[in-house]
Amino acid sequence: MVAPASGQPIRLAAITDEFSPDIDVALDAMRSVGMTGVELRTVGGRNVVDLSDSEIAKIAAAVTVRGMEIVSIASPLLKCVLPDAPPVDTRFQQDVFGSPFTFDDQPRLTSRVFEIARLTTARIVRVFSYWRTIDPPRCEERIVVALQALAEQASTRGVTIGLENEYACNVGTAPESARLLKRLPHRHLQLIWDPANAFILGDTPFPDGYQILPRDRILHVHVKDCVMQEGNAIWGPVGDMGIDWRGQIRALKQDAYQGWLSLETHWKGPSGDKLEASVICGRRLRELAIHEGVGKWSPS
């Protein structure tokens, strides 16, 4: 655990499959770079919603024995085409991470995701805002209705819905996120802030994007880094690309952010090895968190 200047801890986590599909390999690598928080998305190449209760129990035990905790279920909820909406914007790659689910699957998925949160004691359920269309504002009313329903269900289960601003979904930029949060002041609906996702859509996520977000609605932060070349994201080491992670982490500390910094590497590393890439980024993130973004990092 890393103690910021404000006295509040900024805790480090990661989505396990960014390190390895093998949960034990992933957890050991995460622990080696100082991470204590675990986000579950896919394990063994299968989406978490497709795992059995016994498989979830084994994962939870593997996490506990290492002194770590499952903090978020990175679910695929609302990561699908919204029927009778404007056409999907084909400019953006739709990463499904083993979750090619449809609109009709959402009730079943919702029930399963909440059950997995109960089994793991995770307090965050990550959701989206349907695949991005050519006219996102026309989808806003239906997104609000869907998120309101999820927040109501979450409120009876002791968990919080974390809406991720996802570049391939209808709520992707900081302005889109701020507008949605203003329309939905439910305390069980908060934001998973992903600066890189906003950057891909043309935002300057820090400082400009961050300044318009309601700080008390930022529940969780995803960390990855990229630059844009000819409309495509080129992923790389955290802190060395296009996102001002030094400034963003310093601002989070100054604003007494109490959530997690959770690594979602995306980079394939210098030799095409995602485990190596995530270890590099994990070490880099730890140093950024310790030093509030000041100074250079070199691998140990």
VOBA-1610 file (N, C-alpha, C; in pm, whole numbers, padded with zeros to 5 digits, always signed):
BEGIN
Met+00085-00120+00000Met+00000+00000+00000Met+00088+00124+00000Val+00055+00219-00081Val+00136+00339-00098Val+00065+00456-00030Ala+00134+00528+00057Ala+00072+00638+00130Ala+00098+00770+00060Pro-00007+00840+00015Pro+00011+00969-00051Pro+00031+01081+00049Ala+00062+01197-00006Ala+00088+01312+00079Ala-00032+01351+00161Ser-00153+01323+00110Ser-00273+01362+00182Ser-00297+01276+00305Gly-00222+01165+00318Gly-00242+01075+00430Gly-00337+00962+00397Gln-00410+00972+00287Gln-00499+00865+00244Gln-00422+00769+00153Pro-00449+00639+00166Pro-00376+00544+00082Pro-00427+00542-00062Ile-00335+00543-00157Ile-00371+00509-00295Ile-00326+00365-00314Arg-00423+00279-00334Arg-00395+00136-00342Arg-00383+00092-00487Leu-00298-00006-00510Leu-00269-00052-00645Leu-00334-00186-00673Ala-00392-00197-00793Ala-00462-00318-00834Ala-00433-00342-00981Ala-00492-00449-01035Ala-00481-00476-01178Ala-00591-00572-01221Ile-00623-00567-01348Ile-00706-00669-01410Ile-00616-00788-01436Thr-00648-00903-01379Thr-00553-01015-01376Thr-00510-01061-01515Asp-00602-01064-01612Asp-00566-01120-01742Asp-00471-01030-01820Glu-00447-00908-01773Glu-00345-00825-01836Glu-00205-00881-01807Phe-00193-00956-01698Phe-00067-01022-01665Phe-00061-01162-01727Ser-00166-01241-01703Ser-00166-01378-01753Ser-00307-01435-01744Pro-00345-01525-01837Pro-00472-01596-01822Pro-00471-01694-01707Asp-00351-01733-01663Asp-00335-01822-01548Asp-00343-01739-01421Ile-00445-01763-01340Ile-00468-01677-01224Ile-00353-01679-01125Asp-00289-01795-01105Asp-00178-01802-01010Asp-00058-01724-01059Val-00027-01736-01187Val+00084-01659-01246Val+00055-01509-01234Ala-00069-01471-01266Ala-00106-01330-01259Ala-00094-01275-01118Leu-00150-01346-01022Leu-00150-01296-00884Leu-00008-01285-00829Asp+00077-01383-00858Asp+00214-01376-00808Asp+00288-01256-00868Ala+00267-01232-00996Ala+00333-01118-01061Ala+00280-00986-01006Met+00148-00978-00988Met+00089-00856-00932Met+00143-00828-00792Arg+00148-00932-00712Arg+00198-00917-00574Arg+00343-00872-00574Ser+00421-00920-00671Ser+00564-00886-00676Ser+00588-00739-00702Val+00489-00669-00762Val+00506-00526-00789Val+00422-00441-00693Gly+00379-00501-00582Gly+00315-00423-00477Gly+00166-00406-00489Met+00102-00487-00573Met-00044-00476-00589Met-00116-00567-00490Thr-00221-00514-00430Thr-00301-00593-00336Thr-00445-00607-00382Gly-00484-00532-00487Gly-00621-00537-00536Gly-00632-00618-00665Val-00743-00690-00678Val-00764-00780-00790Val-00894-00745-00862Glu-00886-00729-00994Glu-01005-00714-01078Glu-01017-00837-01165Leu-01136-00894-01169Leu-01159-01014-01248Leu-01236-00981-01375Arg-01179-01018-01491Arg-01243-00998-01621Arg-01250-01131-01694Thr-01135-01186-01732Thr-01131-01321-01786Thr-01026-01400-01710Val-01051-01527-01695Val-00957-01619-01630Val-00952-01744-01716Gly-00832-01785-01754Gly-00819-01901-01840Gly-00884-01882-01975Gly-00893-01756-02020Gly-00954-01725-02148Gly-01105-01722-02147Arg-01166-01735-02031Arg-01312-01734-02019Arg-01356-01613-01939Asn-01465-01551-01983Asn-01517-01437-01909Asn-01563-01481-01772Val-01545-01392-01674Val-01579-01426-01536Val-01724-01470-01521Val-01814-01416-01603Val-01956-01452-01589Val-01982-01596-01629Asp-01888-01659-01702Asp-01905-01796-01747Asp-01841-01898-01654Leu-01779-01851-01547Leu-01716-01941-01451Leu-01819-01995-01353Ser-01798-02118-01308Ser-01889-02180-01211Ser-01862-02128-01070Asp-01953-02155-00980Asp-01934-02116-00840Asp-01806-02177-00783Ser-01780-02303-00818Ser-01660-02368-00764Ser-01534-02305-00820Glu-01537-02264-00946Glu-01421-02197-01005Glu-01400-02061-00941Ile-01508-01989-00916Ile-01498-01860-00847Ile-01441-01879-00707Ala-01483-01983-00639Ala-01434-02010-00503Ala-01284-02036-00503Lys-01234-02111-00603Lys-01091-02139-00612Lys-01012-02010-00637Ile-01066-01925-00722Ile-01000-01797-00749Ile-00995-01712-00623Ala-01108-01704-00553Ala-01114-01625-00430Ala-01014-01677-00327Ala-01001-01809-00318Ala-00906-01868-00223Ala-00762-01834-00262Ala-00733-01837-00392Ala-00598-01803-00439Ala-00564-01658-00408Val-00663-01572-00418Val-00643-01430-00385Val-00619-01413-00235Thr-00703-01475-00155Thr-00695-01459-00009Thr-00563-01510+00047Val-00517-01626-00001Val-00395-01685+00054Val-00274-01596+00029Arg-00284-01507-00069Arg-00173-01416-00099Arg-00190-01281-00029Gly-00289-01270+00056Gly-00311-01144+00128Gly-00364-01034+00040Met-00433-01071-00070Met-00490-00974-00163Met-00641-00975-00150Glu-00709-00886-00223Glu-00854-00883-00219Glu-00912-00854-00356Ile-01028-00916-00382Ile-01099-00890-00507Ile-01181-00764-00487Val-01150-00661-00564Val-01213-00531-00544Val-01318-00499-00648Ser-01309-00564-00766Ser-01401-00529-00873Ser-01426-00649-00964Ile-01551-00661-01007Ile-01585-00755-01112Ile-01595-00673-01240Ala-01497-00693-01328Ala-01491-00616-01453Ala-01585-00683-01554Ser-01712-00663-01533Ser-01814-00736-01607Ser-01833-00680-01748Pro-01901-00756-01835Pro-01934-00708-01969Pro-02073-00646-01979Leu-02132-00608-01866Leu-02268-00555-01869Leu-02278-00429-01955Leu-02379-00426-02041Leu-02408-00317-02134Leu-02295-00294-02235Lys-02216-00396-02260Lys-02115-00390-02366Lys-02170-00471-02484Cys-02272-00414-02547Cys-02344-00481-02654Cys-02410-00376-02742Val-02467-00419-02851Val-02540-00328-02939Val-02675-00294-02876Leu-02708-00166-02875Leu-02838-00121-02828Leu-02937-00127-02945Pro-03041-00211-02935Pro-03136-00223-03047Pro-03209-00091-03075Asp-03246-00073-03201Asp-03324+00043-03244Asp-03254+00175-03212Ala-03122+00172-03215Ala-03042+00291-03191Ala-02973+00330-03322Pro-02908+00445-03328Pro-02829+00479-03446Pro-02724+00371-03474Pro-02673+00362-03595Pro-02573+00260-03628Pro-02449+00270-03540Val-02387+00155-03517Val-02263+00151-03440Val-02153+00223-03518Asp-02072+00301-03447Asp-01959+00372-03507Asp-01847+00273-03532Thr-01821+00241-03656Thr-01725+00137-03691Thr-01579+00182-03680Arg-01556+00305-03642Arg-01418+00353-03629Arg-01349+00294-03508Phe-01428+00243-03412Phe-01370+00202-03285Phe-01375+00050-03269Gln-01259-00007-03236Gln-01249-00151-03217Gln-01328-00193-03094Gln-01404-00299-03108Gln-01487-00348-02999Gln-01418-00468-02934Asp-01343-00442-02827Asp-01275-00549-02753Asp-01378-00618-02664Val-01397-00749-02686Val-01503-00817-02611Val-01449-00898-02494Phe-01318-00932-02493Phe-01259-01008-02383Phe-01346-01128-02345Gly-01374-01210-02442Gly-01450-01330-02416Gly-01595-01305-02381Ser-01652-01193-02427Ser-01789-01160-02387Ser-01873-01114-02507Pro-01898-01203-02603Pro-01977-01164-02720Pro-02127-01171-02692Phe-02170-01100-02587Phe-02309-01109-02543Phe-02397-01006-02614Thr-02526-01030-02613Thr-02622-00944-02680Thr-02708-00871-02580Phe-02791-00782-02632Phe-02885-00708-02549Phe-02977-00805-02474Asp-03020-00910-02540Asp-03112-01007-02477Asp-03046-01085-02364Asp-02913-01091-02363Asp-02841-01162-02257Asp-02831-01082-02127Gln-02860-00952-02132Gln-02829-00864-02018Gln-02899-00904-01887Pro-03027-00941-01886Pro-03088-00980-01758Pro-03017-01099-01693Arg-02983-01200-01773Arg-02912-01317-01719Arg-02773-01277-01669Leu-02702-01197-01747Leu-02570-01154-01707Leu-02574-01072-01579Thr-02673-00986-01568Thr-02686-00902-01449Thr-02700-00987-01324Ser-02786-01085-01330Ser-02806-01174-01215Ser-02677-01245-01179Arg-02605-01294-01280Arg-02482-01368-01253Arg-02373-01278-01199Val-02361-01159-01253Val-02257-01067-01205Val-02280-01031-01059Phe-02402-01003-01021Phe-02428-00971-00880Phe-02400-01091-00790Glu-02427-01211-00839Glu-02397-01330-00760Glu-02246-01348-00744Ile-02169-01322-00849Ile-02024-01333-00839Ile-01969-01228-00743Ala-02025-01108-00746Ala-01984-01005-00650Ala-02009-01052-00508Arg-02121-01118-00486Arg-02152-01170-00352Arg-02052-01277-00312Leu-02023-01370-00403Leu-01933-01481-00374Leu-01790-01433-00346Thr-01749-01325-00409Thr-01612-01276-00395Thr-01598-01161-00297Thr-01709-01107-00251Thr-01717-00987-00166Thr-01664-00862-00237Ala-01657-00866-00368Ala-01618-00746-00444Ala-01724-00639-00424Arg-01682-00514-00414Arg-01775-00404-00389Arg-01799-00317-00512Ile-01731-00346-00623Ile-01749-00270-00746Ile-01791-00365-00858Val-01894-00326-00932Val-01933-00398-01053Val-01918-00301-01169Arg-01823-00331-01260Arg-01795-00245-01375Arg-01900-00270-01484Val-01951-00161-01543Val-02046-00171-01653Val-02011-00069-01761Phe-02086-00075-01874Phe-02059+00013-01987Phe-02187+00089-02028Ser-02189+00134-02154Ser-02300+00219-02199Ser-02339+00185-02343Tyr-02330+00058-02378Tyr-02360+00004-02511Tyr-02254+00050-02611Trp-02234-00033-02716Trp-02136+00002-02818Trp-02164+00140-02877Arg-02058+00214-02897Arg-02070+00353-02938Arg-02136+00364-03076Thr-02233+00450-03085Thr-02304+00474-03211Thr-02253+00602-03276Ile-02304+00630-03393Ile-02265+00753-03462Ile-02331+00875-03401Asp-02424+00855-03307Asp-02494+00966-03242Asp-02520+00931-03095Pro-02414+00932-03011Pro-02430+00892-02871Pro-02539+00967-02794Pro-02559+01100-02815Pro-02663+01167-02736Pro-02803+01107-02756Arg-02829+01051-02873Arg-02961+00990-02896Arg-02981+00864-02813Cys-02874+00810-02758Cys-02883+00688-02676Cys-02890+00719-02527Glu-02869+00845-02492Glu-02849+00880-02352Glu-02967+00843-02264Glu-03089+00868-02309Glu-03205+00842-02225Glu-03215+00693-02190Arg-03191+00608-02287Arg-03200+00464-02260Arg-03083+00415-02175Ile-02969+00478-02188Ile-02856+00444-02101Ile-02888+00481-01957Val-02945+00599-01938Val-02984+00643-01803Val-03081+00544-01740Val-03180+00501-01816Val-03279+00406-01765Val-03210+00275-01723Ala-03121+00224-01807Ala-03053+00098-01777Ala-02963+00110-01654Leu-02889+00220-01646Leu-02798+00239-01533Leu-02874+00264-01403Gln-02986+00335-01412Gln-03069+00357-01293Gln-03116+00223-01237Ala-03158+00133-01326Ala-03205+00002-01281Ala-03092-00078-01217Leu-02972-00072-01276Leu-02859-00143-01217Leu-02820-00085-01082Ala-02824+00047-01071Ala-02790+00112-00943Ala-02890+00074-00835Glu-03016+00066-00871Glu-03118+00025-00773Glu-03092-00117-00724Gln-03060-00206-00817Gln-03029-00343-00776Gln-02904-00347-00690Ala-02802-00271-00727Ala-02678-00268-00651Ala-02701-00219-00508Ser-02792-00125-00493Ser-02817-00067-00360Ser-02871-00169-00262Thr-02934-00274-00312Thr-02988-00379-00224Thr-02886-00489-00198Arg-02771-00481-00262Arg-02670-00586-00252Arg-02539-00537-00193Gly-02533-00413-00152Gly-02412-00361-00090Gly-02296-00342-00185Val-02326-00323-00314Val-02220-00298-00412Val-02249-00168-00485Thr-02152-00120-00562Thr-02167+00003-00638Thr-02140-00025-00785Ile-02223+00031-00870Ile-02203+00021-01014Ile-02099+00124-01055Gly-01994+00076-01121Gly-01891+00165-01173Gly-01903+00173-01325Leu-01949+00286-01375Leu-01959+00307-01520Leu-01822+00346-01572Glu-01766+00264-01660Glu-01637+00299-01719Glu-01658+00385-01844Asn-01586+00496-01851Asn-01585+00573-01976Asn-01500+00495-02076Glu-01566+00434-02172Glu-01503+00344-02269Glu-01513+00405-02408Tyr-01399+00417-02476Tyr-01400+00485-02606Tyr-01485+00415-02710Ala-01507+00285-02696Ala-01590+00212-02792Ala-01737+00208-02750Cys-01772+00283-02645Cys-01910+00287-02597Cys-01960+00432-02597Asn-02087+00448-02572Asn-02151+00579-02589Asn-02108+00684-02486Val-02065+00641-02369Val-02009+00732-02270Val-01859+00706-02267Gly-01784+00793-02333Gly-01641+00771-02345Gly-01555+00889-02305Thr-01603+01009-02329Thr-01526+01129-02298Thr-01556+01179-02157Ala-01475+01273-02110Ala-01502+01335-01981Ala-01634+01414-01983Pro-01662+01496-02088Pro-01791+01565-02091Pro-01910+01470-02092Glu-01900+01361-02167Glu-02009+01263-02169Glu-02027+01200-02032Ser-01916+01172-01965Ser-01924+01113-01831Ser-01985+01210-01730Ala-01941+01335-01734Ala-01994+01435-01641Ala-02143+01457-01662Arg-02186+01461-01787Arg-02328+01482-01816Arg-02413+01364-01766Leu-02363+01244-01787Leu-02436+01126-01741Leu-02446+01122-01590Leu-02337+01151-01522Leu-02337+01151-01375Leu-02433+01256-01320Lys-02439+01371-01387Lys-02531+01476-01342Lys-02676+01430-01354Arg-02706+01356-01459Arg-02842+01306-01479Arg-02876+01192-01382Leu-02774+01125-01331Leu-02796+01009-01245Leu-02721+01027-01112Pro-02779+01100-01018Pro-02709+01127-00893Pro-02718+01013-00791His-02751+00894-00834His-02766+00779-00745His-02631+00744-00680Arg-02628+00725-00549Arg-02501+00702-00481Arg-02440+00565-00512His-02520+00475-00569His-02467+00345-00609His-02431+00341-00757Leu-02421+00458-00818Leu-02373+00470-00956Leu-02261+00573-00956Gln-02138+00527-00983Gln-02022+00613-00981Gln-01940+00590-01109Leu-01828+00658-01120Leu-01747+00654-01243Leu-01619+00575-01223Ile-01590+00487-01320Ile-01455+00432-01333Ile-01385+00519-01437Trp-01295+00603-01392Trp-01228+00701-01477Trp-01110+00635-01547Asp-01114+00638-01680Asp-01006+00583-01762Asp-00956+00694-01853Pro-00850+00764-01812Pro-00799+00876-01892Pro-00760+00837-02035Ala-00704+00717-02053Ala-00661+00678-02187Ala-00779+00660-02281Asn-00890+00607-02230Asn-01009+00593-02313Asn-01060+00729-02360Ala-01059+00827-02270Ala-01102+00961-02308Ala-01005+01022-02410Phe-00877+00996-02392Phe-00773+01047-02482Phe-00794+00998-02625Ile-00832+00872-02639Ile-00854+00814-02772Ile-00966+00887-02846Leu-01063+00939-02770Leu-01175+01012-02830Leu-01146+01161-02848Gly-01023+01202-02822Gly-00985+01340-02847Gly-00976+01430-02727Asp-01008+01379-02609Asp-00995+01458-02486Asp-00848+01482-02452Thr-00822+01589-02378Thr-00700+01600-02298Thr-00743+01560-02158Pro-00726+01433-02121Pro-00788+01383-01999Pro-00740+01450-01871Phe-00611+01487-01870Phe-00562+01566-01757Phe-00473+01676-01814Pro-00500+01802-01773Pro-00595+01839-01667Pro-00738+01865-01713Asp-00760+01888-01841Asp-00889+01940-01887Asp-01006+01849-01852Gly-00996+01721-01890Gly-01107+01630-01866Gly-01135+01610-01718Tyr-01028+01588-01643Tyr-01044+01564-01499Tyr-01110+01681-01429Gln-01082+01804-01474Gln-01135+01923-01408Gln-01286+01934-01418Ile-01347+01873-01519Ile-01493+01884-01533Ile-01567+01768-01471Leu-01495+01670-01420Leu-01560+01557-01355Leu-01592+01589-01211Pro-01704+01537-01158Pro-01730+01550-01014Pro-01636+01457-00939Arg-01542+01512-00866Arg-01437+01431-00804Arg-01493+01327-00707Asp-01603+01364-00639Asp-01659+01270-00541Asp-01735+01155-00605Arg-01744+01156-00739Arg-01810+01045-00809Arg-01709+00951-00875Ile-01580+00978-00858Ile-01478+00888-00914Ile-01455+00775-00815Leu-01499+00658-00853Leu-01495+00541-00767Leu-01366+00463-00782His-01311+00462-00903His-01205+00368-00938His-01133+00429-01058Val-01005+00400-01076Val-00928+00457-01187Val-00854+00344-01259His-00873+00336-01390His-00798+00242-01473His-00677+00312-01532Val-00564+00240-01531Val-00437+00298-01573Val-00382+00223-01694Lys-00366+00294-01804Lys-00294+00248-01922Lys-00248+00372-01996Asp-00161+00356-02095Asp-00103+00474-02159Asp-00082+00449-02307Cys-00102+00553-02387Cys-00088+00539-02532Cys-00060+00674-02596Val-00025+00669-02723Val-00025+00785-02811Val-00113+00749-02930Met-00157+00851-03003Met-00241+00828-03120Met-00160+00849-03247Gln-00170+00753-03340Gln-00104+00763-03470Gln-00204+00725-03578Glu-00237+00820-03662Glu-00330+00799-03773Glu-00462+00738-03724Gly-00509+00789-03611Gly-00637+00746-03557Gly-00633+00619-03477Asn-00516+00561-03459Asn-00503+00436-03383Asn-00424+00458-03256Ala-00464+00385-03150Ala-00393+00393-03023Ala-00271+00303-03027Ile-00155+00360-02993Ile-00031+00284-02981Ile+00001+00278-02832Trp-00009+00158-02775Trp+00007+00142-02631Trp+00153+00134-02592Gly+00184+00176-02470Gly+00322+00172-02425Gly+00332+00179-02274Pro+00453+00197-02221Pro+00474+00199-02076Pro+00399+00314-02008Val+00340+00285-01896Val+00266+00386-01822Val+00358+00502-01785Gly+00314+00622-01817Gly+00390+00742-01783Gly+00483+00791-01891Asp+00499+00712-01999Asp+00592+00749-02104Asp+00525+00782-02236Met+00392+00784-02239Met+00322+00801-02365Met+00246+00934-02363Gly+00115+00934-02396Gly+00043+01058-02413Gly-00037+01109-02295Ile-00048+01028-02189Ile-00129+01066-02074Ile-00039+01124-01966Asp-00080+01236-01908Asp-00003+01298-01799Asp-00036+01225-01669Trp+00020+01105-01654Trp-00009+01028-01533Trp+00054+01089-01408Arg+00165+01157-01424Arg+00225+01223-01308Arg+00128+01327-01252Gly+00076+01413-01341Gly-00018+01515-01296Gly-00147+01455-01246Gln-00196+01349-01315Gln-00323+01289-01274Gln-00312+01225-01136Ile-00205+01153-01111Ile-00190+01089-00980Ile-00170+01194-00871Arg-00094+01297-00901Arg-00076+01404-00802Arg-00210+01469-00768Ala-00293+01493-00870Ala-00424+01554-00846Ala-00515+01462-00766Leu-00511+01334-00794Leu-00591+01239-00717Leu-00551+01242-00570Lys-00421+01247-00545Lys-00374+01254-00407Lys-00421+01384-00341Gln-00408+01494-00412Gln-00449+01623-00355Gln-00599+01626-00328Asp-00676+01554-00408Asp-00821+01549-00390Asp-00865+01438-00295Ala-00767+01377-00226Ala-00794+01273-00126Ala-00872+01155-00184Tyr-00836+01117-00307Tyr-00896+01000-00369Tyr-00869+00878-00283Gln-00973+00799-00256Gln-00960+00686-00166Gln-00975+00551-00236Gly-00981+00553-00368Gly-01000+00428-00441Gly-00868+00366-00485Trp-00878+00284-00588Trp-00764+00209-00640Trp-00714+00269-00771Leu-00584+00254-00796Leu-00525+00271-00928Leu-00508+00131-00983Ser-00584+00098-01086Ser-00588-00039-01135Ser-00531-00049-01276Leu-00425-00126-01291Leu-00354-00137-01417Leu-00433-00220-01518Glu-00446-00164-01640Glu-00509-00233-01752Glu-00415-00218-01872Thr-00302-00286-01869Thr-00184-00256-01948Thr-00209-00228-02097His-00269-00324-02166His-00292-00322-02312His-00163-00332-02394Trp-00054-00280-02345Trp+00075-00287-02416Trp+00125-00431-02418Lys+00189-00469-02528Lys+00242-00605-02540Lys+00388-00615-02502Gly+00448-00503-02463Gly+00585-00507-02413Gly+00690-00504-02522Pro+00816-00493-02483Pro+00926-00481-02580Pro+00950-00609-02660Ser+00904-00723-02609Ser+00928-00850-02679Ser+00800-00926-02708Gly+00686-00857-02697Gly+00560-00923-02725Gly+00508-01009-02613Asp+00558-00992-02493Asp+00520-01071-02376Asp+00435-00985-02283Lys+00304-01013-02274Lys+00216-00930-02192Lys+00252-00936-02044Leu+00300-01050-01997Leu+00339-01059-01856Leu+00455-00964-01828Glu+00555-00966-01916Glu+00667-00873-01900Glu+00620-00729-01907Ala+00532-00700-02002Ala+00482-00564-02017Ala+00408-00518-01892Ser+00326-00604-01834Ser+00248-00564-01718Ser+00335-00550-01594Val+00440-00632-01583Val+00533-00616-01472Val+00605-00482-01484Ile+00650-00448-01605Ile+00715-00318-01628Ile+00620-00205-01589Cys+00496-00212-01639Cys+00400-00105-01610Cys+00361-00103-01462Gly+00355-00221-01400Gly+00323-00226-01257Gly+00430-00158-01174Arg+00556-00184-01207Arg+00666-00117-01135Arg+00662+00033-01159Arg+00634+00069-01283Arg+00627+00211-01317Arg+00515+00280-01241Leu+00399+00215-01234Leu+00286+00272-01162Leu+00317+00287-01013Arg+00382+00189-00957Arg+00419+00197-00816Arg+00509+00317-00790Glu+00607+00337-00877Glu+00697+00451-00859Glu+00624+00583-00877Leu+00534+00591-00973Leu+00455+00712-00993Leu+00370+00741-00869Ala+00311+00637-00813Ala+00227+00656-00695Ala+00308+00701-00575Ile+00427+00645-00559Ile+00512+00681-00446Ile+00561+00825-00457His+00602+00862-00577His+00669+00992-00595His+00577+01100-00650Glu+00447+01075-00654Glu+00350+01172-00704Glu+00385+01219-00845Gly+00444+01129-00923Gly+00470+01161-01062Gly+00595+01242-01086Val+00680+01258-00983Val+00801+01339-00999Val+00920+01248-01023Gly+00998+01279-01125Gly+01120+01205-01148Gly+01103+01094-01249Lys+01212+01030-01281Lys+01218+00922-01378Lys+01222+00788-01307Trp+01185+00684-01382Trp+01184+00549-01327Trp+01280+00462-01406Ser+01345+00371-01337Ser+01425+00269-01405Ser+01394+00135-01339Pro+01392+00027-01418Pro+01354-00101-01361Pro+01454-00147-01257Ser+01404-00219-01158Ser+01493-00270-01053Ser+01567-00393-01103
//
